[in-house]
Amino acid sequence: MIEVKDLHKSFSGEEVLKGLNFVFERGKTNLIIGQSGSGKSVFLKNMLGIFTPEKGIIEYDGKPYSEFTDEERRELRKEIGMVFQGGALFDSMTVKENVMFPLKMFTKMKKSEMEERVKIVLERVNLVGADDKMPSEISGGMQKRVSIARAIVNRPKYLFCDEPNSGLDPTTATVIDNLIQEITHEFDITTIIITHDMNSVLEIGEKIAFLKDGVLAWTGTKDEIFRTEDKTVTDFVYSSDLFKKVRDAQLKGY
Amino acid sequence: MTYLHSIGEYFLMLKGVFGRMTKRSVLKDLIFKEIDELIIGSLGIVCFLSFFIGAVVAIQTALNLNNPLIPKSLVAFAARQSVILEFSPTFISIIMAGKVGSFITSSIGSMRVTEQIDALEVMGINSKNYLIFPKIIAMLTYPFVIAISMFLGILGAYVAAVLGGFVKPDAFITGLQDDFVTFHLVYAFIKTFLFSFILATVPAYHGYYMKGGALEVGQASTTAFVWTSVVLIITNYATTQLLLS
């Protein structure tokens, strides 16, 4: 579980995060949604320790990040898996080497053990037979799967995903969303996903935080987002006719 | 102010490079990979250039020695001095700034653009050490490249001078041995050692701190080549002043 209390962050005097409070629950897919420039990425980077907040507390399983020693912070980072927007796979490594990378860096496992673990994880993300391919030789959807495999191979406690299905076709995007949700439940990890994609929100939004201008404007679940009358949320979520129709149909009980 | 900021940032980067070390077994593999890419991959062009530039130096010296009182063995003496003192250590390093330097900047810059460096940092890896330290260590083998360049430069001079009919083989060998100062070799290798550090770190700085996209990676490579050359020339001047004058 990650708890954020009164989080503030500014750049050049401009306040980007204005006192956020939220609890990201373990074993659930926690989504952060909002328009571009609403502060989602800054929020994520504060939680990852890339940015230091001016004010506020970020607690990892009850312990404030600011009280972690350097060694504890390094240990914490080993427990974090991250899926980047573009995949961020290492170009010079094969798929297998990419997934094996965290194991090589942080464990004392034998090569055979690492290979076995990589095989299991690649099977889990439905990527079989791509072990020796380079990232440039596989599709965007496969790259995202490799990125997820790399993020979970070291059994993390926290999984951060920055727009994991951006640039993917709707079918592949849904597959990736469902995969992340399944992994979250299976390994009982705290998953935090930044997304613009309303399909993702309605598909896997077990807990949703809606950011607007650096303020937490709304929180709820995917079921609640259908029923909300909050105009800031409905303007964003139901900006397309399709979603308006889906919502109307849902509310009419179709 | 921008230059001062960049210089400060460069030294802070170096502090990070020699900070928390990457796991030894991983580092060993990275160093061998960098030696292969940076050093072995450059041997072909270095050998080619060294041989023919040595040959040109010999021909031009021979063509300019019209005075019958000056012995023809001077062609070998001039070729040896040019190759050992300047051509191999400095000229080849400028070529390497273009070849190796651009490669280092673009490879690290691409990693920055595609968030691969962020991925390393999020994992808790010291990305400066992981990416730049193996390059510095690999470049420590660069003096061997320069030694090969010196040999081939002089060989090129011999072939051109003798086959071109400018100097007899005996005279060339005599000229090659005339007034040989061992310290000149020491001087050449001291500056080569300094150049190897510059060749690894200045382009790495430009790649590591670049901002933007693919276009900026190209711009960073060009800037890195210019600044690496400038730093090499200034270092060459300073070491020559300190060691030879």
Interface residues (C-beta under 8 A of the other chain):
Chain A: L48 I50 R73 R74 E75 L76 R77 K78 I80 M82 F84 Q85 G86 A88 L89 F90 D91 P102 K104 M105 F106 F160
Chain B: T22 K23 S25 V26 S110 M111 T114 E115 Q116 D118 A119 E121 V122 M123 G124 I125
